[in-house]
Amino acid sequence: MSQEIPVGVAELLGRSNRLGSDPTVTNYGGGNTSVKVRQISPATGAEVELLYVKGSGGDLGTLKAGGLAVLELDRVRALDNVYRGVEFEDEMVGYFPFCAFGTGGAAPSIDTPMHGLVRYDHVDHLHPDAVIALACAADGEALVHKIWGGTVAWVPWKRPGWELGRALAEIAKDPRVIGAVLGGHGLTAWGTTSDEVEARNRQLIQQAQAYLDANSVAEPFGPVVPGHRNLDPDARRARAAELFPYLRAVASADRRQVGHFTDSGVVLDFLSREKLPRLVSLGTSCPDHFLRTKVRPLLLDTAPDAPIDEVVARLAQLHAEYRVEYQAYYDRHATPESPAIRGADPAVVLVPGVGMFSFGADKQTARVAGEFYVNAINVMRGAEGVSTYQPVAEAEKFNVEYWQLEEDKLKRRPKPKALAGRIALVTGGASGIGLATVRLLAEHGANVIVGDINQAGCQAVAADLGGADVASGVAMDVTDFDAVKAGIAAGIVAFGGIDLIVNNAGITRAGSLADTSLEDWDLQYQIMPRGSFLVAKAAENALRAQGLGGDIINICSKNSVFAGPNNIAYSSAKAAQAHMVRLLAAELGDIGVRVNGINPDGVVRGSGIFAGGWGASRAATYGVAEEDLGKYYAQRTVLKEEVLPEHIAMAVLALTNGTLPITTGLLVPVDSGVAAAFMR
C-alpha cells in the first residue's frame, strides 16, 4: 500500500534539490543528505524511527523520493556491536540491507554511517569548493580553527565509512559544534531542523569563501607564463575540432570514450599560469574529484597553434609516458584483492591556450569529469591563495579509486546499449528517414549530430532527443563544402569525434529527359552523390585520427538499380551514390571504416520529399490519387507492405550495432520486395 511522504522527507528533498542545484555548494552526484523521522510500521502498527538518506550514485539536485535509502535507525546503530575495526569496515556495507525498512529504497551509500551515528535529525555532507580548499591546504586544521574557533571541528583524512561516522558522532556530542571540515574531502553539518542545517551549510560555505577572498595572495597560481597566449574564441573552437579526434584516440586506447570541451575563463587562466605543471602533477584530492578525473590529467605542452604533426608526435610521447606512469601507480599500491586496472588512459587532457578536453563512457560522464576538474581548479586556487595545496597521499587516492565498494557500484550499472560511446552524424536529420534514424540511434545509446539545412528544425530535434548530453543540431547545407566542414567541426567539438555517418539528405525533381532542366539535374547531383562525397571527405581526417573504425551509410534508393519512368536525374544520382558505397568501402577498409548503403522503395509517410510535390508528381505518373501512393507502392511489392521511415532506420541500426561487424560494400534493399530492383 502506498503512503504519503512524511513531512520531514519532503523537507529533505526540497533542501537537497536546492543545495544540489547550487555549484558553490556541491557538484553533480556529490554529497549526501539525510533526515530521521518517526513512522508507523504497516507490519506492526508500532512507531519506528527511520533514517532516510540519499542512496548510492544519486544526485542531490535532482533527488526524488525513490533515490532515498530507507533504514530502521535502531538497526543501523546496532551494527556498531558487530563492527570489527577499520580493517574490516568495508564489510559493514553488506549489513546495510539487513537494516532496510520495507523494500529499503535505493542502495545505501558508504556515507550512511555518518548520517545514522550522528544524533541529530538532519545531517548533510557536501563538497563545496571553498571548504575543500581549506580541507586540502597544508595547514588546513589551523585555518579551520582560525576561522571558526571551536564551532567547526577538523577531522583528519578518513576514507568514508564506519570510522568516519564514529568520529563525527563523537564530535557532534559537543553542543557548540555545528559541523566539521573533513580533511581532503569536504563538509558535514547537522541541525535539529531542516531549515537550521541548510542555513548552517550556507553560512559555513560563505564564511570559508569570505576568508579566502580576504586573505588570498593576488596570483594564487603564480604569474602568467612569459609568451603565453590564448587563441581567440573562434580559433580555439577550430583548434579544438582539429585536436579532439587525436585526443579521443588517446583517451580511448583501452575503451571507447566520448568527449567534452571546456574553454571557460577559469580553465584558460589556470592553463596560463606558472604553477600549472606542479599542480597538475599533484592531481585532485576530494574523492568525488579523482574518481571522475583519474589521479591526474595529461598536460599537452605544445604551443596552441603548433603544426598538427608536431602536436600529434608530442601527444603520442606524452600518452606513452602517462600510461607507464599510471601502470606504475597501480602496481605500487595494488594488492591481490584490488580490482583489476580499469585502463591507463587520461580522463582529462589540458591544452594551454585552447582549453580542457574531458572524456567518459558517455557525454554526461565526460561533461561531469570536466566540471569536477573545474571544481579541482577552484580548490587549488583557494588552497594556494592562503596556504599550499596538499592533496591526500597517493596511496589514499588509490584506495578510493580502486575501492572494492566503488567497483561493486560500477558493476551495478546497466549494461551499455549497443551504440554507447558512438557519435553519429545524420544529414537531413530533421524529418522523414533522417528523423526516424536519429531517434533510433539515440535510443540505442549513440550521441547524434543532427545535420539539416533547416537549422531551427535540427535544433528542435536535438532538444527533443534530450539536449546537449544526447544530441546536437547543426546547420548543414551538403552542397556547400565550407558548411559541411563547419557542421562536422561543430559536431566534433560537441562530442569529441565522429564514428557513424548517415548520408540521408536528398531531394528530387521528377521529369523525363525532355522535362528535366539542367538546374534540376545539377541540384540533385549536388545534394546526393556530391553531398555524400563532401561529407565523407570532410570527416575522413577525424575518422583516421581516432583510430576507432567507423561506419558510413548512404541512403540510396531502389531507383539506383530500377529503371522507372520520368525520373532520369534522381535515379541516376542515386545510382552514383550507390556505387560510391563500393568505392569508399574499398578505400576506407584499411582504417576499419565500413561503408554500406540502403535502397528503400518510396517512403511516402513522414517524407519531406513527397510532401514537397514529389508525391503529387509520382501519383500523376502512376495514375493514382496522391493519398493512395503509399498503398500503390506497397501493392507492387512481394510483401505488400508500405515502407516507412522506421524501416530504413532499423536497417541503419542493423548495419552499425555490431550485428554485421565485417560487412562492407553492401547495398541493403528495404523495399518490401520490388522484384525488378533485386540486386544481382
C-alpha positions, -999 to 999 in steps of 0.1 A, spaced: 0 0 0 13 35 -8 20 60 19 23 98 18 58 112 20 64 123 56 69 160 62 105 156 72 112 136 40 96 163 19 117 189 36 148 167 29 140 165 -8 135 203 -11 167 211 8 186 185 -12 174 199 -45 183 235 -35 217 226 -22 225 203 -52 215 229 -77 240 254 -64 275 247 -78 291 267 -49 276 241 -25 282 208 -42 288 192 -76 269 168 -97 264 135 -79 284 148 -49 274 147 -13 245 132 6 218 144 29 195 127 55 166 130 79 154 109 108 116 106 111 92 85 132 66 65 113 41 38 120 52 4 106 24 -11 85 36 -45 96 34 -40 134 14 -8 139 42 4 162 61 35 158 96 31 143 124 56 138 137 57 103 167 71 85 161 85 50 194 91 33 204 98 -3 212 65 -20 244 54 -37 250 71 -71 222 97 -68 224 135 -74 212 160 -48 200 185 -74 176 160 -90 169 138 -59 134 123 -56 119 100 -30 129 69 -50 165 79 -47 165 76 -9 176 46 11 152 39 40 166 22 70 155 14 106 177 36 127 180 13 157 193 -15 134 218 8 118 232 19 152 232 -17 165 257 -25 137 283 -8 160 281 -40 180 293 -62 151 319 -37 138 353 -54 138 376 -24 133 390 -3 104 405 -32 86 370 -47 82 349 -16 78 341 -23 42 321 -54 53 297 -31 71 281 -21 37 269 -57 34 249 -53 66 230 -22 55 203 -42 36 195 -60 69 185 -26 83 161 -19 55 125 -7 62 102 -23 38 119 -26 4 146 -3 17 145 21 -13 178 29 -31 211 12 -23 226 28 8 259 47 2 291 42 20 285 75 38 254 61 56 272 57 90 279 95 93 241 100 89 230 72 112 255 76 140 253 114 144 224 120 168 208 150 150 177 147 129 192 164 99 227 157 86 242 170 53 276 161 37 286 184 9 316 192 -13 318 230 -16 350 243 -34 356 269 -7 356 244 21 376 217 2 402 244 -4 407 246 34 405 208 36 433 204 11 455 232 25 488 222 41 477 239 73 440 232 69 434 223 106 449 256 118 429 276 92 396 259 103 403 267 139 412 303 130 380 309 110 355 291 133 372 286 166 356 256 183 322 257 164 336 237 134 358 206 140 386 193 119 387 156 110 419 143 95 415 124 63 395 92 67 381 72 39 343 73 40 329 45 62 322 34 98 353 50 113 344 84 98 308 80 111 321 72 146 344 102 146 316 126 136 292 111 161 317 118 189 323 154 177 286 161 174 281 154 211 295 188 218 265 212 215 288 241 205 299 222 173 277 226 143 298 208 117 332 195 106 357 200 78 368 166 66 405 167 57 410 162 19 373 157 15 345 182 23 320 195 48 295 178 71 270 198 91 240 189 113 209 205 129 177 199 147 155 212 118 159 211 80 160 249 79 187 250 106 211 226 88 205 243 54 213 277 70 244 263 87 256 248 54 253 281 36 268 301 65 299 279 67 304 279 29 300 317 28 324 322 57 350 299 41 347 318 8 349 352 26 381 341 43 397 330 10 386 363 -7 400 384 21 433 366 26 443 352 -7 475 363 -25 469 383 -57 480 354 -80 475 321 -64 487 302 -94 517 324 -100 523 348 -128 512 342 -164 539 322 -183 560 345 -204 549 344 -240 517 326 -232 487 335 -253 451 322 -256 438 317 -291 407 339 -297 373 321 -293 368 312 -330 404 299 -333 400 279 -301 369 262 -314 386 254 -347 417 241 -329 395 220 -306 378 204 -336 412 197 -351 427 182 -320 398 164 -305 399 132 -326 436 128 -318 429 133 -281 399 110 -283 422 83 -297 445 88 -266 416 86 -242 401 56 -260 432 33 -262 417 10 -237 380 16 -242 359 39 -265 352 73 -249 331 104 -257 345 139 -251 335 173 -237 353 206 -244 356 235 -219 373 268 -226 359 289 -197 379 317 -182 386 297 -151 402 269 -172 421 292 -196 435 313 -167 447 281 -149 464 269 -181 483 301 -185 500 302 -151 534 293 -138 523 268 -112 504 247 -138 528 218 -142 533 213 -104 496 215 -96 487 192 -125 512 166 -112 497 167 -77 463 157 -91 429 163 -74 421 155 -38 384 152 -30 373 116 -36 345 127 -59 370 146 -80 396 119 -87 370 91 -91 359 110 -122 391 128 -133 416 100 -125 446 106 -104 459 134 -126 453 149 -161 476 148 -191 491 182 -199 498 187 -236 527 212 -236 528 223 -272 521 258 -284 483 263 -291 489 269 -328 518 244 -333 517 224 -365 494 194 -361 521 169 -370 543 183 -342 514 181 -317 505 146 -327 540 134 -322 543 151 -288 509 137 -278 520 102 -286 551 106 -264 531 121 -235 505 94 -238 531 66 -236 546 82 -206 512 87 -189 504 50 -194 537 39 -180 533 62 -150 497 51 -144 506 14 -146 534 21 -121 509 39 -98 486 9 -99 514 -15 -93 528 5 -63 495 2 -44 475 -28 -57 471 -58 -36 459 -93 -47 424 -82 -36 424 -50 -56 401 -47 -86 418 -50 -120 432 -19 -136 404 -1 -154 426 14 -181 457 36 -182 444 65 -203 438 100 -191 402 112 -184 412 149 -188 436 165 -212 447 201 -207 459 222 -237 472 257 -228 458 284 -250 429 261 -261 411 246 -232 402 213 -214 391 181 -230 374 156 -207 363 121 -215 339 94 -203 319 64 -214 290 88 -224 286 125 -229 272 132 -194 302 114 -178 326 133 -199 309 166 -191 308 158 -154 345 149 -154 352 183 -168 330 200 -142 348 182 -115 382 193 -127 369 229 -127 360 222 -90 395 210 -85 409 241 -101 388 262 -77 401 242 -48 437 245 -58 433 283 -63 418 286 -28 444 265 -11 473 281 -29 459 316 -21 461 312 16 485 282 21 499 254 -1 477 229 -19 484 195 -3 461 167 -16 457 134 2 485 109 -2 487 89 -34 481 57 -16 448 71 -2 438 82 -37 444 47 -49 425 32 -21 394 52 -31 399 49 -69 403 11 -66 380 6 -37 360 -27 -40 329 -8 -30 333 15 -59 340 -15 -82 307 -30 -69 289 2 -77 303 1 -113 291 -34 -117 256 -24 -108 254 0 -137 231 -11 -165 248 -29 -194 258 -3 -221 234 0 -251 246 -13 -285 257 22 -297 270 36 -264 301 57 -270 295 61 -307 290 95 -323 266 96 -353 260 123 -379 228 121 -399 222 146 -427 187 155 -435 181 146 -399 151 169 -391 124 150 -410 114 117 -426 140 90 -428 166 112 -411 144 119 -381 135 83 -376 172 74 -378 184 99 -353 157 88 -329 166 52 -332 203 57 -329 199 79 -298 175 53 -283 203 27 -287 229 49 -270 246 70 -297 253 107 -294 237 122 -325 247 152 -346 215 162 -364 226 179 -396 200 196 -417 196 227 -439 167 236 -416 187 250 -386 156 255 -364 143 221 -372 175 202 -364 180 221 -332 144 213 -322 150 176 -329 182 177 -308 164 193 -279 136 167 -281 161 139 -280 174 151 -247 196 181 -253 233 186 -252 242 153 -234 225 133 -262 223 153 -294 235 185 -312 217 202 -340 240 217 -367 230 237 -398 244 218 -428 239 225 -465 255 195 -480 261 213 -513 285 238 -496 318 222 -486 325 250 -462 292 245 -445 298 207 -443 332 212 -428 318 237 -403 289 214 -393 312 184 -388 336 206 -368 308 217 -346 297 181 -340 332 171 -331 335 199 -306 302 188 -291 311 151 -287 348 146 -294 347 129 -328 326 111 -353 320 74 -358 289 69 -378 277 89 -408 243 85 -424 242 104 -457 205 109 -459 200 144 -473 181 142 -505 157 159 -529 140 150 -562 128 168 -592 109 143 -613 109 146 -651 115 129 -684 146 137 -705 128 165 -722 113 179 -690 144 178 -668 162 211 -667 200 215 -663 193 232 -630 172 203 -617 198 178 -629 227 197 -612 208 202 -579 200 165 -574 236 156 -582 249 183 -558 228 171 -529 230 134 -532 262 120 -547 283 152 -544 268 159 -509 277 123 -497 312 128 -511 317 161 -494 305 147 -460 328 117 -463 357 139 -474 352 164 -445 350 135 -420 379 115 -432 407 132 -411 387 126 -379 380 90 -388 416 84 -394 429 104 -364 406 85 -339 417 50 -350 384 36 -339 370 25 -372 335 36 -381 305 34 -404 293 53 -434 258 46 -446 244 61 -478 207 62 -481 203 54 -518 172 41 -535 158 11 -552 158 35 -582 196 31 -582 190 -3 -599 154 1 -611 147 20 -643 114 37 -636 97 63 -659 102 100 -659 129 101 -632 162 103 -650 181 128 -628 171 114 -594 176 77 -604 210 83 -620 221 104 -590 211 76 -567 230 51 -588 261 73 -584 256 75 -547 252 37 -545 284 30 -565 302 54 -541 294 29 -514 316 3 -531 343 28 -539 345 41 -503 343 6 -489 374 -3 -508 393 28 -499 385 31 -462 387 -5 -452 423 -1 -441 412 21 -412 383 -1 -402 356 20 -417 327 0 -431 307 16 -459 272 3 -468 241 16 -484 203 12 -481 180 10 -511 145 20 -499 114 20 -521 94 52 -520 88 63 -484 57 84 -485 45 87 -449 65 114 -430 87 123 -460 96 159 -466 104 150 -503 70 135 -510 52 163 -492 71 189 -512 55 180 -546 72 147 -554 43 127 -541 19 145 -564 42 141 -594 47 103 -588 9 99 -582 2 115 -616 28 93 -633 12 62 -619 -24 74 -623 -34 71 -586 -46 96 -560 -17 111 -540 -32 99 -507 -31 64 -521 5 65 -533 19 46 -504 -6 18 -508 2 17 -546 39 13 -539 31 -15 -514 9 -34 -538 37 -37 -564 60 -54 -539 64 -90 -529 54 -84 -493 26 -59 -499 38 -37 -470 43 0 -471 79 12 -465 81 36 -436 109 58 -423 113 35 -393 122 5 -416 152 24 -430 162 34 -395 162 -2 -384 184 -11 -414 209 16 -403 209 1 -368 214 -34 -381 244 -23 -401 260 -4 -372 252 -21 -339 277 -49 -342 253 -74 -358 272 -73 -391 308 -64 -379 326 -75 -411 300 -64 -437 311 -36 -460 303 -26 -496 267 -39 -492 235 -23 -506 206 -35 -485 171 -34 -501 144 -20 -478 116 -20 -503 92 -47 -492 104 -67 -522 105 -49 -555 114 -78 -578 127 -55 -606 151 -40 -581 165 -72 -567 203 -70 -565 223 -91 -589 
